[in-house]
Amino acid sequence: MAAKGVLIPIGGNEDKGIEESESYTMDFIEDSILSNVVKEAGGVDAKIVIIPTASGIPKEVSNNYIKAFSQLGCTNLQVLDIRNRLQSSSKETLQALETADCLMFSGGNQSKITKFIGGTEAHEIMASRYRNERFVIAGTSAGAMMMSEHMIAGGSSKESLYKGAVHMSRGLGLVKGLVIDTHFIKRGRFGRLAEAMAIHPELLGLGLAEDTGIIIEEGNRFKVIGSGMVLLFDPSKLTHNSHEILPEGVPISLGNLVINILANNDEFTIDDRKVSISAIDAEYI
């Protein structure tokens, strides 16, 4: 059964929650992406719950989101900073998740989200509501990467394409068939996502540039939003994949890895892997 909710993974513009830049460089907020989140959530009266669990500076990041959403006219805002698994089952947490129209996950370290929320009552509620209701889950950077079932947990961009440079773990499994990477252009993560495809050739790889996101509906159809690009890695036609047979630290080989480059308003369906490129004069959103 197709999911009734909406996922909005965003390429992000903040680091792993320990840099000062996370407080000040969320440029997508000042552009169009956050307004799309509000629109999908039901408008300015929607209840938006901000979850800065991934961040190392949650107060600063939460304040940025509150300011940004307020500038868009939103008044029903709540911060839910989950810092341990017990908190994921607290009355306050469960009530917030049950009454929200939209969740907004910040950037930082995606493993914190899976560690503190994965497999808890909080996870069950958000997954159930996403499947059965018009419920919006948005996330930037780490908050986008955790949406997939198989999640990139870390790895060096400089050392990628050498076996073992990319570390995979379990995400929250909200969307099937994808591995999501973010900050894709500025941080040169092409090789990192390529190795993820070598590890999981049955999946698609989604590389989100900064100030770029996608709106996923029915767990299958997505449309690109924002000013940057999306690189879509399709390994379904691989003619050679040396990852499984090579020892750690050795360069890997991949043959016939198909890559699509998508931009604003372009669309894609995960199940049949069909790309739809928008007209050049299409309205920019």
Contacts in CASP RR format, 6 or more apart in sequence:
PFRMAT RR
TARGET T0000
AUTHOR 0000-0000-0000
METHOD contacts of the structure
MODEL  1
MAAKGVLIPIGGNEDKGIEESESYTMDFIEDSILSNVVKEAGGVDAKIVI
IPTASGIPKEVSNNYIKAFSQLGCTNLQVLDIRNRLQSSSKETLQALETA
DCLMFSGGNQSKITKFIGGTEAHEIMASRYRNERFVIAGTSAGAMMMSEH
MIAGGSSKESLYKGAVHMSRGLGLVKGLVIDTHFIKRGRFGRLAEAMAIH
PELLGLGLAEDTGIIIEEGNRFKVIGSGMVLLFDPSKLTHNSHEILPEGV
PISLGNLVINILANNDEFTIDDRKVSISAIDAEYI
1 131 0 8 1.000
2 218 0 8 1.000
2 219 0 8 1.000
2 220 0 8 1.000
3 130 0 8 1.000
3 131 0 8 1.000
3 218 0 8 1.000
3 219 0 8 1.000
4 130 0 8 1.000
4 131 0 8 1.000
4 132 0 8 1.000
4 133 0 8 1.000
4 134 0 8 1.000
4 135 0 8 1.000
4 218 0 8 1.000
5 129 0 8 1.000
5 130 0 8 1.000
5 131 0 8 1.000
5 133 0 8 1.000
5 134 0 8 1.000
5 135 0 8 1.000
5 136 0 8 1.000
5 137 0 8 1.000
5 217 0 8 1.000
5 219 0 8 1.000
6 40 0 8 1.000
6 134 0 8 1.000
6 135 0 8 1.000
6 136 0 8 1.000
6 137 0 8 1.000
6 215 0 8 1.000
6 216 0 8 1.000
6 217 0 8 1.000
7 130 0 8 1.000
7 136 0 8 1.000
7 137 0 8 1.000
7 138 0 8 1.000
7 147 0 8 1.000
7 174 0 8 1.000
7 175 0 8 1.000
7 215 0 8 1.000
7 216 0 8 1.000
7 219 0 8 1.000
8 33 0 8 1.000
8 36 0 8 1.000
8 37 0 8 1.000
8 40 0 8 1.000
8 136 0 8 1.000
8 137 0 8 1.000
8 138 0 8 1.000
8 139 0 8 1.000
8 213 0 8 1.000
8 214 0 8 1.000
8 215 0 8 1.000
8 216 0 8 1.000
9 138 0 8 1.000
9 139 0 8 1.000
9 140 0 8 1.000
9 143 0 8 1.000
9 144 0 8 1.000
9 145 0 8 1.000
9 147 0 8 1.000
9 180 0 8 1.000
9 182 0 8 1.000
9 206 0 8 1.000
9 208 0 8 1.000
9 213 0 8 1.000
9 214 0 8 1.000
9 216 0 8 1.000
10 28 0 8 1.000
10 33 0 8 1.000
10 138 0 8 1.000
10 139 0 8 1.000
10 140 0 8 1.000
10 141 0 8 1.000
10 144 0 8 1.000
10 182 0 8 1.000
10 208 0 8 1.000
10 212 0 8 1.000
10 213 0 8 1.000
11 28 0 8 1.000
11 140 0 8 1.000
11 141 0 8 1.000
11 144 0 8 1.000
11 182 0 8 1.000
11 183 0 8 1.000
11 184 0 8 1.000
11 207 0 8 1.000
11 208 0 8 1.000
11 209 0 8 1.000
11 210 0 8 1.000
11 211 0 8 1.000
11 212 0 8 1.000
11 213 0 8 1.000
12 26 0 8 1.000
12 28 0 8 1.000
12 107 0 8 1.000
12 140 0 8 1.000
12 141 0 8 1.000
12 144 0 8 1.000
12 182 0 8 1.000
12 183 0 8 1.000
12 208 0 8 1.000
12 210 0 8 1.000
12 211 0 8 1.000
13 25 0 8 1.000
13 26 0 8 1.000
13 27 0 8 1.000
13 28 0 8 1.000
13 140 0 8 1.000
13 141 0 8 1.000
13 183 0 8 1.000
13 210 0 8 1.000
13 211 0 8 1.000
14 21 0 8 1.000
14 22 0 8 1.000
14 25 0 8 1.000
14 26 0 8 1.000
14 55 0 8 1.000
14 61 0 8 1.000
14 106 0 8 1.000
14 107 0 8 1.000
14 108 0 8 1.000
14 140 0 8 1.000
14 141 0 8 1.000
15 21 0 8 1.000
15 22 0 8 1.000
15 108 0 8 1.000
16 107 0 8 1.000
16 108 0 8 1.000
16 109 0 8 1.000
16 142 0 8 1.000
17 54 0 8 1.000
17 55 0 8 1.000
17 56 0 8 1.000
17 57 0 8 1.000
17 61 0 8 1.000
17 107 0 8 1.000
17 108 0 8 1.000
17 109 0 8 1.000
18 56 0 8 1.000
18 57 0 8 1.000
22 55 0 8 1.000
22 56 0 8 1.000
22 57 0 8 1.000
22 60 0 8 1.000
22 61 0 8 1.000
22 107 0 8 1.000
22 108 0 8 1.000
23 57 0 8 1.000
23 60 0 8 1.000
23 61 0 8 1.000
23 64 0 8 1.000
24 64 0 8 1.000
26 64 0 8 1.000
26 68 0 8 1.000
26 140 0 8 1.000
27 210 0 8 1.000
27 211 0 8 1.000
28 34 0 8 1.000
28 140 0 8 1.000
28 210 0 8 1.000
28 211 0 8 1.000
28 212 0 8 1.000
28 226 0 8 1.000
29 64 0 8 1.000
29 65 0 8 1.000
29 68 0 8 1.000
30 68 0 8 1.000
31 211 0 8 1.000
31 226 0 8 1.000
31 227 0 8 1.000
32 225 0 8 1.000
32 226 0 8 1.000
32 227 0 8 1.000
32 284 0 8 1.000
32 285 0 8 1.000
33 211 0 8 1.000
33 212 0 8 1.000
33 213 0 8 1.000
33 225 0 8 1.000
33 226 0 8 1.000
34 68 0 8 1.000
34 69 0 8 1.000
34 72 0 8 1.000
35 72 0 8 1.000
36 215 0 8 1.000
36 225 0 8 1.000
36 285 0 8 1.000
37 48 0 8 1.000
37 102 0 8 1.000
37 104 0 8 1.000
37 136 0 8 1.000
37 138 0 8 1.000
38 44 0 8 1.000
38 46 0 8 1.000
38 48 0 8 1.000
38 69 0 8 1.000
38 72 0 8 1.000
38 74 0 8 1.000
38 102 0 8 1.000
40 102 0 8 1.000
40 136 0 8 1.000
40 138 0 8 1.000
40 215 0 8 1.000
41 48 0 8 1.000
41 101 0 8 1.000
41 102 0 8 1.000
41 136 0 8 1.000
42 101 0 8 1.000
42 102 0 8 1.000
43 74 0 8 1.000
44 72 0 8 1.000
44 73 0 8 1.000
44 74 0 8 1.000
44 75 0 8 1.000
45 75 0 8 1.000
45 76 0 8 1.000
46 74 0 8 1.000
46 76 0 8 1.000
46 101 0 8 1.000
46 102 0 8 1.000
47 76 0 8 1.000
47 77 0 8 1.000
47 78 0 8 1.000
47 99 0 8 1.000
47 100 0 8 1.000
47 101 0 8 1.000
47 102 0 8 1.000
48 69 0 8 1.000
48 74 0 8 1.000
48 76 0 8 1.000
48 77 0 8 1.000
48 78 0 8 1.000
48 100 0 8 1.000
48 101 0 8 1.000
48 102 0 8 1.000
48 103 0 8 1.000
48 104 0 8 1.000
49 77 0 8 1.000
49 78 0 8 1.000
49 79 0 8 1.000
49 80 0 8 1.000
49 96 0 8 1.000
49 97 0 8 1.000
49 100 0 8 1.000
49 102 0 8 1.000
49 103 0 8 1.000
49 104 0 8 1.000
50 62 0 8 1.000
50 65 0 8 1.000
50 66 0 8 1.000
50 69 0 8 1.000
50 77 0 8 1.000
50 78 0 8 1.000
50 79 0 8 1.000
50 80 0 8 1.000
50 104 0 8 1.000
50 106 0 8 1.000
51 79 0 8 1.000
51 80 0 8 1.000
51 81 0 8 1.000
51 82 0 8 1.000
51 103 0 8 1.000
51 104 0 8 1.000
51 105 0 8 1.000
51 106 0 8 1.000
52 58 0 8 1.000
52 61 0 8 1.000
52 62 0 8 1.000
52 65 0 8 1.000
52 79 0 8 1.000
52 81 0 8 1.000
52 105 0 8 1.000
52 106 0 8 1.000
52 107 0 8 1.000
53 81 0 8 1.000
53 82 0 8 1.000
53 83 0 8 1.000
53 105 0 8 1.000
53 106 0 8 1.000
53 112 0 8 1.000
53 113 0 8 1.000
53 116 0 8 1.000
53 117 0 8 1.000
54 105 0 8 1.000
54 106 0 8 1.000
54 107 0 8 1.000
54 108 0 8 1.000
54 109 0 8 1.000
54 110 0 8 1.000
54 112 0 8 1.000
54 113 0 8 1.000
54 141 0 8 1.000
54 142 0 8 1.000
54 143 0 8 1.000
54 146 0 8 1.000
55 61 0 8 1.000
55 106 0 8 1.000
55 107 0 8 1.000
55 108 0 8 1.000
56 108 0 8 1.000
56 109 0 8 1.000
58 79 0 8 1.000
58 81 0 8 1.000
58 106 0 8 1.000
61 106 0 8 1.000
61 107 0 8 1.000
62 79 0 8 1.000
62 81 0 8 1.000
62 106 0 8 1.000
65 77 0 8 1.000
65 104 0 8 1.000
65 106 0 8 1.000
66 77 0 8 1.000
66 79 0 8 1.000
69 77 0 8 1.000
70 77 0 8 1.000
78 96 0 8 1.000
78 100 0 8 1.000
80 92 0 8 1.000
80 93 0 8 1.000
80 96 0 8 1.000
80 97 0 8 1.000
82 88 0 8 1.000
82 93 0 8 1.000
82 116 0 8 1.000
82 117 0 8 1.000
82 122 0 8 1.000
83 116 0 8 1.000
84 116 0 8 1.000
85 115 0 8 1.000
85 116 0 8 1.000
85 117 0 8 1.000
85 120 0 8 1.000
87 93 0 8 1.000
87 116 0 8 1.000
88 116 0 8 1.000
88 117 0 8 1.000
88 118 0 8 1.000
88 120 0 8 1.000
88 121 0 8 1.000
88 122 0 8 1.000
88 123 0 8 1.000
89 120 0 8 1.000
89 121 0 8 1.000
89 122 0 8 1.000
93 122 0 8 1.000
94 121 0 8 1.000
94 122 0 8 1.000
94 125 0 8 1.000
97 103 0 8 1.000
97 122 0 8 1.000
97 125 0 8 1.000
97 126 0 8 1.000
97 129 0 8 1.000
98 125 0 8 1.000
98 129 0 8 1.000
100 135 0 8 1.000
101 135 0 8 1.000
101 136 0 8 1.000
102 135 0 8 1.000
102 136 0 8 1.000
102 137 0 8 1.000
102 138 0 8 1.000
103 126 0 8 1.000
103 136 0 8 1.000
103 137 0 8 1.000
103 138 0 8 1.000
104 138 0 8 1.000
104 139 0 8 1.000
105 113 0 8 1.000
105 137 0 8 1.000
105 138 0 8 1.000
105 139 0 8 1.000
105 140 0 8 1.000
105 142 0 8 1.000
105 143 0 8 1.000
105 144 0 8 1.000
105 146 0 8 1.000
106 139 0 8 1.000
106 140 0 8 1.000
106 141 0 8 1.000
106 142 0 8 1.000
106 143 0 8 1.000
107 139 0 8 1.000
107 140 0 8 1.000
107 141 0 8 1.000
107 142 0 8 1.000
107 143 0 8 1.000
108 141 0 8 1.000
108 142 0 8 1.000
108 143 0 8 1.000
109 142 0 8 1.000
110 141 0 8 1.000
110 142 0 8 1.000
110 143 0 8 1.000
110 145 0 8 1.000
110 146 0 8 1.000
110 151 0 8 1.000
110 152 0 8 1.000
110 153 0 8 1.000
110 171 0 8 1.000
111 153 0 8 1.000
111 169 0 8 1.000
112 142 0 8 1.000
113 142 0 8 1.000
113 143 0 8 1.000
113 146 0 8 1.000
113 172 0 8 1.000
114 146 0 8 1.000
114 151 0 8 1.000
114 169 0 8 1.000
114 170 0 8 1.000
114 171 0 8 1.000
114 172 0 8 1.000
117 123 0 8 1.000
117 172 0 8 1.000
118 171 0 8 1.000
118 172 0 8 1.000
123 172 0 8 1.000
126 135 0 8 1.000
126 137 0 8 1.000
126 172 0 8 1.000
126 174 0 8 1.000
127 172 0 8 1.000
127 173 0 8 1.000
127 174 0 8 1.000
129 135 0 8 1.000
130 137 0 8 1.000
130 174 0 8 1.000
137 147 0 8 1.000
137 174 0 8 1.000
139 147 0 8 1.000
140 182 0 8 1.000
141 182 0 8 1.000
141 183 0 8 1.000
142 182 0 8 1.000
144 180 0 8 1.000
144 182 0 8 1.000
144 208 0 8 1.000
144 213 0 8 1.000
145 151 0 8 1.000
145 152 0 8 1.000
145 180 0 8 1.000
145 181 0 8 1.000
145 182 0 8 1.000
146 171 0 8 1.000
146 172 0 8 1.000
147 171 0 8 1.000
147 172 0 8 1.000
147 173 0 8 1.000
147 174 0 8 1.000
147 175 0 8 1.000
147 178 0 8 1.000
147 180 0 8 1.000
148 171 0 8 1.000
148 173 0 8 1.000
148 174 0 8 1.000
148 175 0 8 1.000
148 177 0 8 1.000
148 178 0 8 1.000
148 179 0 8 1.000
148 180 0 8 1.000
149 170 0 8 1.000
149 171 0 8 1.000
149 173 0 8 1.000
149 175 0 8 1.000
149 176 0 8 1.000
149 177 0 8 1.000
150 168 0 8 1.000
150 170 0 8 1.000
150 171 0 8 1.000
150 179 0 8 1.000
150 196 0 8 1.000
150 200 0 8 1.000
150 203 0 8 1.000
151 168 0 8 1.000
151 169 0 8 1.000
151 170 0 8 1.000
151 171 0 8 1.000
151 179 0 8 1.000
151 180 0 8 1.000
152 166 0 8 1.000
152 167 0 8 1.000
152 168 0 8 1.000
152 179 0 8 1.000
152 180 0 8 1.000
152 181 0 8 1.000
152 192 0 8 1.000
152 193 0 8 1.000
152 196 0 8 1.000
153 167 0 8 1.000
153 168 0 8 1.000
153 169 0 8 1.000
154 166 0 8 1.000
154 167 0 8 1.000
155 165 0 8 1.000
155 166 0 8 1.000
155 167 0 8 1.000
155 192 0 8 1.000
156 165 0 8 1.000
156 192 0 8 1.000
157 187 0 8 1.000
157 188 0 8 1.000
157 189 0 8 1.000
157 191 0 8 1.000
157 192 0 8 1.000
159 165 0 8 1.000
160 166 0 8 1.000
160 189 0 8 1.000
160 190 0 8 1.000
160 191 0 8 1.000
160 192 0 8 1.000
160 194 0 8 1.000
160 195 0 8 1.000
161 191 0 8 1.000
161 194 0 8 1.000
161 195 0 8 1.000
161 251 0 8 1.000
161 252 0 8 1.000
162 249 0 8 1.000
162 250 0 8 1.000
162 251 0 8 1.000
162 252 0 8 1.000
163 195 0 8 1.000
163 243 0 8 1.000
163 246 0 8 1.000
163 247 0 8 1.000
163 248 0 8 1.000
163 249 0 8 1.000
163 250 0 8 1.000
163 251 0 8 1.000
163 252 0 8 1.000
164 195 0 8 1.000
164 248 0 8 1.000
164 249 0 8 1.000
165 192 0 8 1.000
165 195 0 8 1.000
165 249 0 8 1.000
166 192 0 8 1.000
166 195 0 8 1.000
166 196 0 8 1.000
166 199 0 8 1.000
168 196 0 8 1.000
168 199 0 8 1.000
168 200 0 8 1.000
175 216 0 8 1.000
175 219 0 8 1.000
175 270 0 8 1.000
176 219 0 8 1.000
176 270 0 8 1.000
177 202 0 8 1.000
177 203 0 8 1.000
177 204 0 8 1.000
177 270 0 8 1.000
178 203 0 8 1.000
178 204 0 8 1.000
178 205 0 8 1.000
178 206 0 8 1.000
178 270 0 8 1.000
179 193 0 8 1.000
179 196 0 8 1.000
179 197 0 8 1.000
179 200 0 8 1.000
179 203 0 8 1.000
179 204 0 8 1.000
179 205 0 8 1.000
179 206 0 8 1.000
180 205 0 8 1.000
180 206 0 8 1.000
180 207 0 8 1.000
180 208 0 8 1.000
181 189 0 8 1.000
181 192 0 8 1.000
181 193 0 8 1.000
181 196 0 8 1.000
181 205 0 8 1.000
181 206 0 8 1.000
181 207 0 8 1.000
181 208 0 8 1.000
182 189 0 8 1.000
182 207 0 8 1.000
182 208 0 8 1.000
183 189 0 8 1.000
183 208 0 8 1.000
183 209 0 8 1.000
183 210 0 8 1.000
184 190 0 8 1.000
184 193 0 8 1.000
184 207 0 8 1.000
184 208 0 8 1.000
184 209 0 8 1.000
184 210 0 8 1.000
184 231 0 8 1.000
185 209 0 8 1.000
185 210 0 8 1.000
185 228 0 8 1.000
185 229 0 8 1.000
186 209 0 8 1.000
186 210 0 8 1.000
189 207 0 8 1.000
190 231 0 8 1.000
193 205 0 8 1.000
193 207 0 8 1.000
193 231 0 8 1.000
193 233 0 8 1.000
194 233 0 8 1.000
194 254 0 8 1.000
194 257 0 8 1.000
195 243 0 8 1.000
195 252 0 8 1.000
196 203 0 8 1.000
196 205 0 8 1.000
197 203 0 8 1.000
197 205 0 8 1.000
197 233 0 8 1.000
197 235 0 8 1.000
197 254 0 8 1.000
197 257 0 8 1.000
198 235 0 8 1.000
198 241 0 8 1.000
198 242 0 8 1.000
198 243 0 8 1.000
198 252 0 8 1.000
198 254 0 8 1.000
199 243 0 8 1.000
201 235 0 8 1.000
201 236 0 8 1.000
201 238 0 8 1.000
201 241 0 8 1.000
203 235 0 8 1.000
204 232 0 8 1.000
204 233 0 8 1.000
204 234 0 8 1.000
204 235 0 8 1.000
204 270 0 8 1.000
204 273 0 8 1.000
205 232 0 8 1.000
205 233 0 8 1.000
205 234 0 8 1.000
205 235 0 8 1.000
206 214 0 8 1.000
206 230 0 8 1.000
206 231 0 8 1.000
206 232 0 8 1.000
206 233 0 8 1.000
207 230 0 8 1.000
207 231 0 8 1.000
207 232 0 8 1.000
207 233 0 8 1.000
208 214 0 8 1.000
208 230 0 8 1.000
209 228 0 8 1.000
209 229 0 8 1.000
209 230 0 8 1.000
209 231 0 8 1.000
210 228 0 8 1.000
211 226 0 8 1.000
211 227 0 8 1.000
211 228 0 8 1.000
212 224 0 8 1.000
212 225 0 8 1.000
212 226 0 8 1.000
212 227 0 8 1.000
212 228 0 8 1.000
212 229 0 8 1.000
212 230 0 8 1.000
213 224 0 8 1.000
213 225 0 8 1.000
213 226 0 8 1.000
213 230 0 8 1.000
214 222 0 8 1.000
214 223 0 8 1.000
214 224 0 8 1.000
214 225 0 8 1.000
214 230 0 8 1.000
215 222 0 8 1.000
215 223 0 8 1.000
215 225 0 8 1.000
216 222 0 8 1.000
219 270 0 8 1.000
220 269 0 8 1.000
220 270 0 8 1.000
220 271 0 8 1.000
221 267 0 8 1.000
221 268 0 8 1.000
221 269 0 8 1.000
221 270 0 8 1.000
222 267 0 8 1.000
222 268 0 8 1.000
222 269 0 8 1.000
222 270 0 8 1.000
223 265 0 8 1.000
223 266 0 8 1.000
223 267 0 8 1.000
224 230 0 8 1.000
224 262 0 8 1.000
224 263 0 8 1.000
224 264 0 8 1.000
224 265 0 8 1.000
224 266 0 8 1.000
224 267 0 8 1.000
225 264 0 8 1.000
225 265 0 8 1.000
225 285 0 8 1.000
226 264 0 8 1.000
226 285 0 8 1.000
227 264 0 8 1.000
228 263 0 8 1.000
228 264 0 8 1.000
229 261 0 8 1.000
229 262 0 8 1.000
229 263 0 8 1.000
230 261 0 8 1.000
230 262 0 8 1.000
230 263 0 8 1.000
230 266 0 8 1.000
231 259 0 8 1.000
231 260 0 8 1.000
231 261 0 8 1.000
231 262 0 8 1.000
232 259 0 8 1.000
232 260 0 8 1.000
232 261 0 8 1.000
232 262 0 8 1.000
232 268 0 8 1.000
232 275 0 8 1.000
233 257 0 8 1.000
233 258 0 8 1.000
233 259 0 8 1.000
234 257 0 8 1.000
234 258 0 8 1.000
234 259 0 8 1.000
234 260 0 8 1.000
234 273 0 8 1.000
235 241 0 8 1.000
235 254 0 8 1.000
235 257 0 8 1.000
235 258 0 8 1.000
236 258 0 8 1.000
236 273 0 8 1.000
237 256 0 8 1.000
237 258 0 8 1.000
238 254 0 8 1.000
238 255 0 8 1.000
238 256 0 8 1.000
238 257 0 8 1.000
239 255 0 8 1.000
239 256 0 8 1.000
240 253 0 8 1.000
240 254 0 8 1.000
240 255 0 8 1.000
240 256 0 8 1.000
241 252 0 8 1.000
241 253 0 8 1.000
241 254 0 8 1.000
241 255 0 8 1.000
242 252 0 8 1.000
242 253 0 8 1.000
242 254 0 8 1.000
243 252 0 8 1.000
243 254 0 8 1.000
246 252 0 8 1.000
260 268 0 8 1.000
260 275 0 8 1.000
262 268 0 8 1.000
262 275 0 8 1.000
262 277 0 8 1.000
264 278 0 8 1.000
264 282 0 8 1.000
264 284 0 8 1.000
264 285 0 8 1.000
265 278 0 8 1.000
265 282 0 8 1.000
265 283 0 8 1.000
265 284 0 8 1.000
265 285 0 8 1.000
266 275 0 8 1.000
266 276 0 8 1.000
266 277 0 8 1.000
266 278 0 8 1.000
267 275 0 8 1.000
267 276 0 8 1.000
267 278 0 8 1.000
268 274 0 8 1.000
268 275 0 8 1.000
268 276 0 8 1.000
END
